[in-house]
Amino acid sequence: MLSLLDLLGTIGGSILGLPGILGVTLGMTTRNWIIAMILGGVIGVLTPIILGGHHSAHVPITTLEYSVSTVIGIIAGLVGCAIRRKGAMV
């Protein structure tokens, strides 16, 4: 059973970690909303595999961590795209 603090820690770690930061960065590279969502989603999927899937750690990655990371990556990509679009209009 997942507690509320574990869920909030997972969400906060994803926002402050690679899915959030790299998602915003890759979202700022384009003005197309769809491409920004795809780039953010790819980063959200790859981050738990690359950083959390070490064989030496023996820590299983749950589907909740994948889904939270993917959703945060998509949202971060959209935020980066919005920053790019609004910054270009000023």
Rosetta constraint file for C-alpha pairs under 8 A:
AtomPair CA 2 CA 6 HARMONIC 6.36 0.50
AtomPair CA 2 CA 7 HARMONIC 6.95 0.50
AtomPair CA 3 CA 7 HARMONIC 6.46 0.50
AtomPair CA 4 CA 8 HARMONIC 6.17 0.50
AtomPair CA 5 CA 9 HARMONIC 5.99 0.50
AtomPair CA 6 CA 10 HARMONIC 6.15 0.50
AtomPair CA 7 CA 11 HARMONIC 6.24 0.50
AtomPair CA 8 CA 12 HARMONIC 5.97 0.50
AtomPair CA 9 CA 13 HARMONIC 5.86 0.50
AtomPair CA 10 CA 14 HARMONIC 6.18 0.50
AtomPair CA 10 CA 65 HARMONIC 6.88 0.50
AtomPair CA 10 CA 68 HARMONIC 7.41 0.50
AtomPair CA 11 CA 15 HARMONIC 6.24 0.50
AtomPair CA 11 CA 68 HARMONIC 6.42 0.50
AtomPair CA 11 CA 69 HARMONIC 7.63 0.50
AtomPair CA 11 CA 72 HARMONIC 7.74 0.50
AtomPair CA 12 CA 16 HARMONIC 6.13 0.50
AtomPair CA 13 CA 17 HARMONIC 5.54 0.50
AtomPair CA 14 CA 18 HARMONIC 6.80 0.50
AtomPair CA 14 CA 19 HARMONIC 5.74 0.50
AtomPair CA 14 CA 20 HARMONIC 6.04 0.50
AtomPair CA 14 CA 68 HARMONIC 7.38 0.50
AtomPair CA 14 CA 69 HARMONIC 5.72 0.50
AtomPair CA 14 CA 72 HARMONIC 6.59 0.50
AtomPair CA 15 CA 19 HARMONIC 6.52 0.50
AtomPair CA 15 CA 20 HARMONIC 4.38 0.50
AtomPair CA 15 CA 21 HARMONIC 7.19 0.50
AtomPair CA 15 CA 72 HARMONIC 6.42 0.50
AtomPair CA 16 CA 20 HARMONIC 5.85 0.50
AtomPair CA 16 CA 21 HARMONIC 6.63 0.50
AtomPair CA 17 CA 21 HARMONIC 6.25 0.50
AtomPair CA 18 CA 22 HARMONIC 5.34 0.50
AtomPair CA 18 CA 23 HARMONIC 7.39 0.50
AtomPair CA 18 CA 43 HARMONIC 7.75 0.50
AtomPair CA 18 CA 47 HARMONIC 6.75 0.50
AtomPair CA 19 CA 23 HARMONIC 5.35 0.50
AtomPair CA 19 CA 40 HARMONIC 7.12 0.50
AtomPair CA 19 CA 43 HARMONIC 5.83 0.50
AtomPair CA 19 CA 44 HARMONIC 5.05 0.50
AtomPair CA 19 CA 47 HARMONIC 6.71 0.50
AtomPair CA 19 CA 69 HARMONIC 6.22 0.50
AtomPair CA 19 CA 70 HARMONIC 7.54 0.50
AtomPair CA 19 CA 72 HARMONIC 6.36 0.50
AtomPair CA 19 CA 73 HARMONIC 4.71 0.50
AtomPair CA 19 CA 76 HARMONIC 7.43 0.50
AtomPair CA 20 CA 24 HARMONIC 6.22 0.50
AtomPair CA 20 CA 72 HARMONIC 6.20 0.50
AtomPair CA 20 CA 73 HARMONIC 5.71 0.50
AtomPair CA 20 CA 76 HARMONIC 5.40 0.50
AtomPair CA 21 CA 25 HARMONIC 6.29 0.50
AtomPair CA 21 CA 76 HARMONIC 7.45 0.50
AtomPair CA 22 CA 26 HARMONIC 6.00 0.50
AtomPair CA 22 CA 40 HARMONIC 7.71 0.50
AtomPair CA 22 CA 43 HARMONIC 7.29 0.50
AtomPair CA 23 CA 27 HARMONIC 5.92 0.50
AtomPair CA 23 CA 39 HARMONIC 7.06 0.50
AtomPair CA 23 CA 40 HARMONIC 4.57 0.50
AtomPair CA 23 CA 41 HARMONIC 7.98 0.50
AtomPair CA 23 CA 43 HARMONIC 6.59 0.50
AtomPair CA 23 CA 44 HARMONIC 7.76 0.50
AtomPair CA 23 CA 73 HARMONIC 5.16 0.50
AtomPair CA 23 CA 74 HARMONIC 7.09 0.50
AtomPair CA 23 CA 75 HARMONIC 7.93 0.50
AtomPair CA 23 CA 76 HARMONIC 4.90 0.50
AtomPair CA 23 CA 77 HARMONIC 4.64 0.50
AtomPair CA 23 CA 80 HARMONIC 7.25 0.50
AtomPair CA 24 CA 28 HARMONIC 6.14 0.50
AtomPair CA 24 CA 40 HARMONIC 7.61 0.50
AtomPair CA 24 CA 73 HARMONIC 7.99 0.50
AtomPair CA 24 CA 76 HARMONIC 4.78 0.50
AtomPair CA 24 CA 77 HARMONIC 4.91 0.50
AtomPair CA 24 CA 78 HARMONIC 7.45 0.50
AtomPair CA 24 CA 79 HARMONIC 6.24 0.50
AtomPair CA 24 CA 80 HARMONIC 4.23 0.50
AtomPair CA 24 CA 81 HARMONIC 7.57 0.50
AtomPair CA 25 CA 29 HARMONIC 6.84 0.50
AtomPair CA 25 CA 77 HARMONIC 7.49 0.50
AtomPair CA 25 CA 80 HARMONIC 6.30 0.50
AtomPair CA 26 CA 30 HARMONIC 7.52 0.50
AtomPair CA 26 CA 36 HARMONIC 6.90 0.50
AtomPair CA 26 CA 39 HARMONIC 6.49 0.50
AtomPair CA 26 CA 40 HARMONIC 6.96 0.50
AtomPair CA 26 CA 77 HARMONIC 6.46 0.50
AtomPair CA 26 CA 80 HARMONIC 7.14 0.50
AtomPair CA 27 CA 31 HARMONIC 7.88 0.50
AtomPair CA 27 CA 35 HARMONIC 7.91 0.50
AtomPair CA 27 CA 36 HARMONIC 4.58 0.50
AtomPair CA 27 CA 37 HARMONIC 7.51 0.50
AtomPair CA 27 CA 39 HARMONIC 7.03 0.50
AtomPair CA 27 CA 40 HARMONIC 6.88 0.50
AtomPair CA 27 CA 76 HARMONIC 7.19 0.50
AtomPair CA 27 CA 77 HARMONIC 4.13 0.50
AtomPair CA 27 CA 78 HARMONIC 6.18 0.50
AtomPair CA 27 CA 79 HARMONIC 7.06 0.50
AtomPair CA 27 CA 80 HARMONIC 4.27 0.50
AtomPair CA 27 CA 81 HARMONIC 4.69 0.50
AtomPair CA 27 CA 84 HARMONIC 7.96 0.50
AtomPair CA 28 CA 36 HARMONIC 7.81 0.50
AtomPair CA 28 CA 77 HARMONIC 7.47 0.50
AtomPair CA 28 CA 80 HARMONIC 4.44 0.50
AtomPair CA 28 CA 81 HARMONIC 4.92 0.50
AtomPair CA 28 CA 82 HARMONIC 7.80 0.50
AtomPair CA 28 CA 83 HARMONIC 6.72 0.50
AtomPair CA 28 CA 84 HARMONIC 5.23 0.50
AtomPair CA 29 CA 80 HARMONIC 7.99 0.50
AtomPair CA 29 CA 81 HARMONIC 7.45 0.50
AtomPair CA 29 CA 84 HARMONIC 7.59 0.50
AtomPair CA 30 CA 35 HARMONIC 7.21 0.50
AtomPair CA 30 CA 36 HARMONIC 6.53 0.50
AtomPair CA 30 CA 81 HARMONIC 6.28 0.50
AtomPair CA 30 CA 84 HARMONIC 7.37 0.50
AtomPair CA 31 CA 36 HARMONIC 7.65 0.50
AtomPair CA 31 CA 81 HARMONIC 5.62 0.50
AtomPair CA 31 CA 82 HARMONIC 7.84 0.50
AtomPair CA 31 CA 84 HARMONIC 6.51 0.50
AtomPair CA 31 CA 85 HARMONIC 6.06 0.50
AtomPair CA 32 CA 36 HARMONIC 6.29 0.50
AtomPair CA 32 CA 81 HARMONIC 7.16 0.50
AtomPair CA 33 CA 37 HARMONIC 6.21 0.50
AtomPair CA 33 CA 78 HARMONIC 6.42 0.50
AtomPair CA 33 CA 81 HARMONIC 6.47 0.50
AtomPair CA 34 CA 38 HARMONIC 6.22 0.50
AtomPair CA 35 CA 39 HARMONIC 6.07 0.50
AtomPair CA 36 CA 40 HARMONIC 6.08 0.50
AtomPair CA 36 CA 74 HARMONIC 7.53 0.50
AtomPair CA 36 CA 77 HARMONIC 4.91 0.50
AtomPair CA 36 CA 78 HARMONIC 5.87 0.50
AtomPair CA 36 CA 80 HARMONIC 7.70 0.50
AtomPair CA 36 CA 81 HARMONIC 6.24 0.50
AtomPair CA 37 CA 41 HARMONIC 5.99 0.50
AtomPair CA 37 CA 73 HARMONIC 7.82 0.50
AtomPair CA 37 CA 74 HARMONIC 4.86 0.50
AtomPair CA 37 CA 75 HARMONIC 7.31 0.50
AtomPair CA 37 CA 77 HARMONIC 5.41 0.50
AtomPair CA 37 CA 78 HARMONIC 5.97 0.50
AtomPair CA 38 CA 42 HARMONIC 6.11 0.50
AtomPair CA 38 CA 74 HARMONIC 7.07 0.50
AtomPair CA 39 CA 43 HARMONIC 6.32 0.50
AtomPair CA 39 CA 74 HARMONIC 7.59 0.50
AtomPair CA 39 CA 77 HARMONIC 6.80 0.50
AtomPair CA 40 CA 44 HARMONIC 6.09 0.50
AtomPair CA 40 CA 70 HARMONIC 7.47 0.50
AtomPair CA 40 CA 72 HARMONIC 7.95 0.50
AtomPair CA 40 CA 73 HARMONIC 4.28 0.50
AtomPair CA 40 CA 74 HARMONIC 4.47 0.50
AtomPair CA 40 CA 75 HARMONIC 7.34 0.50
AtomPair CA 40 CA 76 HARMONIC 6.49 0.50
AtomPair CA 40 CA 77 HARMONIC 4.65 0.50
AtomPair CA 40 CA 78 HARMONIC 7.84 0.50
AtomPair CA 41 CA 45 HARMONIC 6.19 0.50
AtomPair CA 41 CA 70 HARMONIC 5.13 0.50
AtomPair CA 41 CA 71 HARMONIC 7.03 0.50
AtomPair CA 41 CA 73 HARMONIC 5.17 0.50
AtomPair CA 41 CA 74 HARMONIC 4.85 0.50
AtomPair CA 41 CA 77 HARMONIC 7.88 0.50
AtomPair CA 42 CA 46 HARMONIC 6.09 0.50
AtomPair CA 42 CA 70 HARMONIC 7.48 0.50
AtomPair CA 42 CA 73 HARMONIC 7.70 0.50
AtomPair CA 43 CA 47 HARMONIC 5.90 0.50
AtomPair CA 43 CA 70 HARMONIC 7.44 0.50
AtomPair CA 43 CA 73 HARMONIC 6.27 0.50
AtomPair CA 44 CA 48 HARMONIC 7.49 0.50
AtomPair CA 44 CA 66 HARMONIC 7.41 0.50
AtomPair CA 44 CA 69 HARMONIC 4.75 0.50
AtomPair CA 44 CA 70 HARMONIC 3.97 0.50
AtomPair CA 44 CA 71 HARMONIC 7.17 0.50
AtomPair CA 44 CA 72 HARMONIC 6.94 0.50
AtomPair CA 44 CA 73 HARMONIC 4.67 0.50
AtomPair CA 44 CA 74 HARMONIC 7.33 0.50
AtomPair CA 45 CA 49 HARMONIC 7.12 0.50
AtomPair CA 45 CA 66 HARMONIC 6.32 0.50
AtomPair CA 45 CA 69 HARMONIC 6.71 0.50
AtomPair CA 45 CA 70 HARMONIC 5.49 0.50
AtomPair CA 46 CA 50 HARMONIC 6.01 0.50
AtomPair CA 47 CA 51 HARMONIC 5.79 0.50
AtomPair CA 47 CA 52 HARMONIC 7.44 0.50
AtomPair CA 47 CA 69 HARMONIC 7.67 0.50
AtomPair CA 48 CA 52 HARMONIC 4.78 0.50
AtomPair CA 48 CA 53 HARMONIC 6.52 0.50
AtomPair CA 48 CA 61 HARMONIC 7.30 0.50
AtomPair CA 48 CA 65 HARMONIC 7.55 0.50
AtomPair CA 48 CA 66 HARMONIC 6.65 0.50
AtomPair CA 48 CA 69 HARMONIC 7.56 0.50
AtomPair CA 49 CA 53 HARMONIC 4.97 0.50
AtomPair CA 50 CA 54 HARMONIC 7.65 0.50
AtomPair CA 52 CA 59 HARMONIC 7.61 0.50
AtomPair CA 52 CA 61 HARMONIC 6.95 0.50
AtomPair CA 53 CA 57 HARMONIC 7.81 0.50
AtomPair CA 53 CA 59 HARMONIC 7.49 0.50
AtomPair CA 53 CA 60 HARMONIC 7.49 0.50
AtomPair CA 53 CA 61 HARMONIC 7.13 0.50
AtomPair CA 54 CA 58 HARMONIC 6.99 0.50
AtomPair CA 54 CA 59 HARMONIC 7.90 0.50
AtomPair CA 61 CA 65 HARMONIC 6.54 0.50
AtomPair CA 61 CA 66 HARMONIC 7.47 0.50
AtomPair CA 62 CA 66 HARMONIC 6.66 0.50
AtomPair CA 63 CA 67 HARMONIC 6.06 0.50
AtomPair CA 64 CA 68 HARMONIC 5.98 0.50
AtomPair CA 65 CA 69 HARMONIC 5.96 0.50
AtomPair CA 66 CA 70 HARMONIC 6.05 0.50
AtomPair CA 67 CA 71 HARMONIC 6.08 0.50
AtomPair CA 68 CA 72 HARMONIC 6.04 0.50
AtomPair CA 69 CA 73 HARMONIC 6.03 0.50
AtomPair CA 70 CA 74 HARMONIC 6.21 0.50
AtomPair CA 71 CA 75 HARMONIC 6.18 0.50
AtomPair CA 72 CA 76 HARMONIC 5.93 0.50
AtomPair CA 73 CA 77 HARMONIC 6.06 0.50
AtomPair CA 74 CA 78 HARMONIC 6.30 0.50
AtomPair CA 75 CA 79 HARMONIC 6.18 0.50
AtomPair CA 76 CA 80 HARMONIC 6.13 0.50
AtomPair CA 77 CA 81 HARMONIC 6.20 0.50
AtomPair CA 78 CA 82 HARMONIC 6.12 0.50
AtomPair CA 79 CA 83 HARMONIC 6.18 0.50
AtomPair CA 80 CA 84 HARMONIC 6.25 0.50
AtomPair CA 81 CA 85 HARMONIC 6.15 0.50
AtomPair CA 82 CA 86 HARMONIC 6.01 0.50
AtomPair CA 83 CA 87 HARMONIC 5.78 0.50
AtomPair CA 84 CA 88 HARMONIC 6.11 0.50
AtomPair CA 85 CA 89 HARMONIC 6.56 0.50
AtomPair CA 86 CA 90 HARMONIC 6.72 0.50
